[in-house]
Amino acid sequence: MSKVKTGSKESQTYQAMLTELDDIVRQVGQGQLDLDDIVNKIEHGYKLIGTMRERLDATKAKVEKLRVDFEKNTPEQSSRALTSDDSDDDTPF
């Protein structure tokens, strides 16, 4: 199974897991596997899902930390950007 080039190694690994999970769903859905193979593939699929959830949770936490760090370093700019109801014009008043 080839990895899709999406940037970082983390993304490639996640994409490879997603592709593998899609393959498992397709294979099980075709109904041509024996019962033992189905159970093994489903078990592996759930392990992939768990790993993918962990990766997403870690990524979410990292992005949140980056946002908080950014807001600490530029409080007036970030708070204005996050709470602004202004239109897209650059008028200072």
C-alpha positions in Angstrom: 0.0 0.0 0.0 1.5 3.3 -1.0 1.5 6.4 1.1 -0.2 9.5 -0.2 2.0 12.6 -0.2 0.2 15.1 1.9 3.1 16.9 3.6 4.4 15.7 6.9 5.2 12.1 7.8 2.4 12.2 10.4 -0.2 13.0 7.7 1.1 10.3 5.4 0.8 7.8 8.2 -2.7 8.9 9.0 -3.7 8.8 5.4 -2.2 5.3 5.0 -4.3 4.2 8.0 -7.4 5.7 6.4 -6.7 4.0 3.1 -6.2 0.7 4.9 -9.4 1.1 6.8 -11.3 1.8 3.6 -9.8 -1.4 2.1 -11.0 -3.4 5.1 -14.5 -2.0 4.8 -14.6 -2.8 1.1 -13.3 -6.3 1.6 -15.7 -7.2 4.4 -18.6 -5.7 2.5 -17.9 -7.9 -0.6 -18.8 -10.9 1.5 -16.1 -13.1 0.0 -14.0 -13.7 3.1 -14.4 -16.6 5.5 -15.5 -15.9 9.1 -12.0 -15.9 10.6 -10.7 -13.4 8.1 -13.7 -11.2 8.7 -13.1 -11.2 12.4 -9.4 -10.5 12.0 -10.0 -7.6 9.6 -12.7 -6.1 11.8 -10.4 -6.4 14.8 -7.6 -4.7 12.9 -10.0 -2.0 11.7 -11.0 -1.2 15.2 -7.3 -0.9 16.2 -6.7 1.4 13.3 -9.7 3.5 14.4 -8.3 3.7 17.9 -4.9 4.8 16.7 -6.5 7.4 14.4 -8.6 8.8 17.2 -5.5 9.1 19.4 -3.7 10.9 16.5 -6.6 13.3 16.0 -6.9 14.0 19.8 -3.1 14.7 19.9 -3.4 17.0 16.9 -6.3 18.8 18.4 -4.4 19.4 21.6 -1.4 20.6 19.7 -3.4 23.1 17.6 -5.2 24.4 20.8 -1.8 24.9 22.5 -0.5 26.8 19.4 -3.6 29.0 19.5 -3.2 29.7 23.2 0.5 30.4 22.8 -0.3 32.8 19.9 -2.9 34.6 22.0 -0.4 35.0 24.8 2.2 36.6 22.5 -0.3 38.9 20.6 -3.2 39.5 23.0 -4.6 42.7 21.4 -4.4 41.4 17.8 -5.7 37.9 18.5 -8.6 38.9 20.8 -9.7 41.5 18.2 -9.5 38.9 15.4 -11.4 36.4 17.4 -14.2 38.7 18.6 -14.4 41.2 15.7 -17.8 41.7 14.0 -16.2 44.0 11.5 -16.5 43.5 7.8 -13.5 42.8 5.7 -12.6 46.5 5.1 -9.5 47.9 6.6 -10.9 51.2 7.9 -9.3 52.0 11.2 -12.4 53.8 12.7 
